[in-house]
Amino acid sequence: MEKLEKSILKNIYFIVMLLFLILSLYRGSFEIVPFVYGTLSVILIAYGYFVIKKYYPRVDKYLYIISVFIVEFGLVMLYRLDFQRALKQLIWFAIGIMLFIFILILFPDIKRLQKYSMFFAIFNLVLLTMPLLLGREIKGSKNWIQVGSLSFQPSELAKIFMIFYLSDVIRKIKDYKDVLKYSIPIVLSIAIFVLEKDLGSALMFFGMFMAMLYVGTSRLRYILSGLVLFVLGGFFSYVVFDHVKRRINIWLNPWKDKYGAGYQICQSLIAIASGGLFGTGLAGGHPEVIPEVHTDFIFSAIAEEFGLLGAIALLILYLLLIYRMLRTALYAKEDYSRLVAVGIASMFAFQVFVIVGGVTKMIPLTGITLPFVSYGGSSMIINFLAIGILQKISEVGNEDA
Amino acid sequence: MKEIAMILRFVVIALIYLVIFRIIKIMYMDLKGVRVKKLKEFALEVKGAPKDANLGSLYLIHKVMTIGRNPDNDIVIKDPYVSGNHARFYVKNDKLFVEDLNSTNGTFVNGKRISKVEKLQEGDIIEIGRVSFKVLE
């Protein structure tokens, strides 16, 4: 088994180096810098794997292997788009792996966090209101905090806090009254998101809440009433808020205003279409014309240069990652860790769905990051934090196996 | 140069799918319930006992094993030098640990009294009261 893992990792290293080779070939001249960059990223992966294998042989290593494979897609793409950002992203990746190892070593048994659920709920709301007071609007959403030259997105951390809060309270739900009582922090968070014009996060919080509620209580009634409220709330915000209306109208017909409001989504669709089945090859296309291509639209860039096949491969990897997370939930020993695992799995699932659906014009576009791929420190760190927590749960779960 | 890159691009996509296929295959094996790696097991062999009655007996440690004078322990030693709940052995991440549960007369590993938790290796001698054990893998 260990042999298989190692040989899969070696395949991944080979693919990474090959991708950087293609990149330098396309640019016409043979450069050394891409190889140094690729080697550094491979060393990081190998180091992380070494630590897990040595000190935690019982944890689910595929969570790590699949995650870093997805990260490599992002690193290669960012390198091709913007070297400066790619360097920063590599540093964030290193910090992410360090954090992941720290969590494995230092994080207490997840069960102990159960007592602090009220703290998590309050801190979640504090984090979300911070940008409203301190933040400034970047790219049309007011969900950033700036400290010096670093900007930070509190909603990323708030997701994890909310999962911890929900995992504790959902087990206590007995009837409708409980659902209403415990969902107050969630409703408040979603309201804050709508005010901050961060609709993607609002959708994600709602999706996570519904998924965890269903797994925790297995009552279809709660979910149906949730969906009814969602439709009502969506309609209400369409009528009341201008930015919601604008988003929906762009989604319905982006071509009407293809140089204005619909510019992003039109460019994204053109890029995806020009990729075809096999893609234009790395550095062969022109994804740089899409606005925000390194964060929200990175999936379009991948679809253009790796083609439909490459984009589907990435989606399959996400699918496998989420399957692996749900498997961790199945093997978890008690309900609290199980719900945390389900929460994190649904967080990833909804995040991928919202952004990939958005850039392919399946659902209205809302800007959130593609986990592990998009450029951005807070997103990368939180994703590794989430994987670390799951790894911890899988360690406890596997001991019994 | 560009021609090579054009060909390599197909190779990369094929390789990516190969890796995905291999990962899926392993996960499929996992679904079928193939236990790939067995849990490591440890045992304790009785080396010295006041009455020589149990000399040479083996005790397998699966996950957790407690030792003491009280009858609810996994190994019960009826010896006045042994505390009611004396010590606990457990396996974590394929390593065996012994934990002293605040016993009166202490738990000794290779002649040294341990304060709380101690990692054990094959061949270590553990003394509890007047009984001594040897660690086997």
Contacts between the chains, C-beta under 8 A, distances in Angstrom:
chain1	res1	chain2	res2	distance
A	1	B	26	7.8
A	1	B	36	4.0
A	1	B	37	5.8
A	4	B	22	7.4
A	4	B	26	6.0
A	8	B	19	6.1
A	8	B	22	5.6
A	8	B	23	6.5
A	8	B	26	7.9
A	11	B	15	6.8
A	11	B	18	7.0
A	11	B	19	4.9
A	11	B	22	7.4
A	12	B	19	6.2
A	14	B	15	7.1
A	15	B	12	6.2
A	15	B	15	5.2
A	15	B	16	6.2
A	15	B	19	6.9
A	18	B	8	6.4
A	18	B	11	7.0
A	18	B	12	5.4
A	18	B	15	7.1
A	19	B	12	6.1
A	21	B	8	6.9
A	22	B	5	4.9
A	22	B	8	5.0
A	22	B	9	6.0
A	22	B	12	6.7
A	25	B	1	5.0
A	25	B	2	6.9
A	25	B	4	5.8
A	25	B	5	3.9
A	25	B	8	7.2
A	26	B	1	7.8
A	26	B	2	6.4
A	26	B	5	4.9
A	28	B	1	6.1
A	28	B	2	7.6
A	55	B	93	6.9
A	56	B	93	5.9
A	57	B	93	6.1
A	57	B	94	5.7
A	58	B	93	5.7
A	58	B	94	7.3
A	62	B	23	6.7
A	62	B	26	7.5
A	62	B	27	7.3
A	65	B	23	7.5
A	66	B	23	6.9
A	69	B	19	7.2
A	278	B	9	6.9
A	278	B	10	6.5
A	278	B	13	6.7
A	279	B	9	6.8
A	279	B	13	7.8
A	281	B	5	6.1
A	281	B	6	6.1
A	281	B	9	4.3
A	282	B	5	7.7
A	282	B	9	7.1
A	284	B	5	7.9
A	284	B	9	7.9
A	306	B	13	6.9
A	307	B	13	7.1
A	309	B	13	5.2
A	309	B	17	7.6
A	310	B	13	5.8
A	310	B	16	7.0
A	313	B	13	7.2
A	313	B	16	4.8
A	313	B	17	6.1
A	313	B	20	6.2
A	316	B	20	5.5
A	317	B	20	6.7
A	320	B	20	7.3
A	320	B	23	6.1
A	320	B	24	7.0
A	320	B	27	7.1
A	323	B	27	7.3
A	324	B	27	7.6
A	327	B	30	8.0
A	395	B	93	7.7
A	399	B	63	7.0
A	399	B	92	7.3
A	400	B	63	7.8
A	401	B	35	7.7
A	401	B	39	7.8
